[in-house]
Amino acid sequence: MTDTIILGGGCFWCTESVFQSLAGVHRVTPGYAGGHVQNPTYEQVCNERTGHIEVVRVEYDADVIDTEQLLKVFFATHDPTTVDRQGGDIGPQYASVIFYTTPEQQQSARKIMQQAEEIIGEPVVTRLEEAPEFWPAEAYHHNYYRENAQQGYCQFVIAPKLAALRQQFSELLATSTG
């Protein structure tokens, strides 16, 4: 059974590379959600005038990796305690958000958010909302880390995040990840 959830945890280059690493994830598509402009561009979203958040649409096999496992990875690989910020990336397009597509995902998200708050010891500011329309990002954003691993942002931001993922969630990784 294939499920879909939309997650925003900062720059979609980071979140895409994290979820592409997991077994049971069929497709990860970077894009935009939550705004008021039809078919926004990256430049429009970065100018903070559309209300959109950089997100990834994750299509996954719930029989291989369930929603709670996905969300545990989500909370472990970004900072859910800062409003509209992930490290040096600042702005409303970097909000922490879970856009659920089923009532079961909403229930799982509430549970994992509470657990994350207890583990972190700080309030979690992640928004939890029903999935709005999703707009795929421009083609050059897709598979960004895979195609640009030597780029500075990839080396200094994404690579350490992936190393932590491999260490903390090795049992959830696809066998083809390095």
C-alpha positions, 0 to 999 in steps of 0.5 A: 500500500502506497501512502503520501505525506508532505513534510517541510523541515527546512531546505528541501534539498536536505529533506529530499536526500534524507527520505530518499535514503530510506527503505520503502520510500518510492519517490521523494519530490521537492516542491512547495505547499501551503501558499496562496499563489498557483504554481509558484516559482523558487524565486517567488517562494524565496521572496516570501510573498507566496506563503509557500513552504519548501516541502517534499512529497514522500510516497512510501510503502506503509508495509515497509516503513510506517508513518511513525518511523518516517516522522521519527526520522523527520524530527531527528533530522531537522530542528522542530523548535525554531519558527521559520528557521533551519540553521542558516536558512531563515524565512517562512519558506523554511517552516517545520510542517507536516501536511497529512493526507489521512486521519491516521497520519494526523494521529501518528503525527500528534503522537510523534510530535509529543514524543519529540517534545519530551525527548528534546525538552523544548516546545515543538513548533511544527505545524500540523495541517491537512495537505494543501495543493502541492506544486513540484519544484523546478527540475534543477531542484530534484535529486539535488544532493545526488547530482551536486554532492561536491557543492559546498552546501551539500558538503557542509549541511547535507552530508553531516545530516546524512551521516547522522541518519546512517548512524541513528537509523541504519535499520531503516536505510535502503540497501543501495545507500552509501 
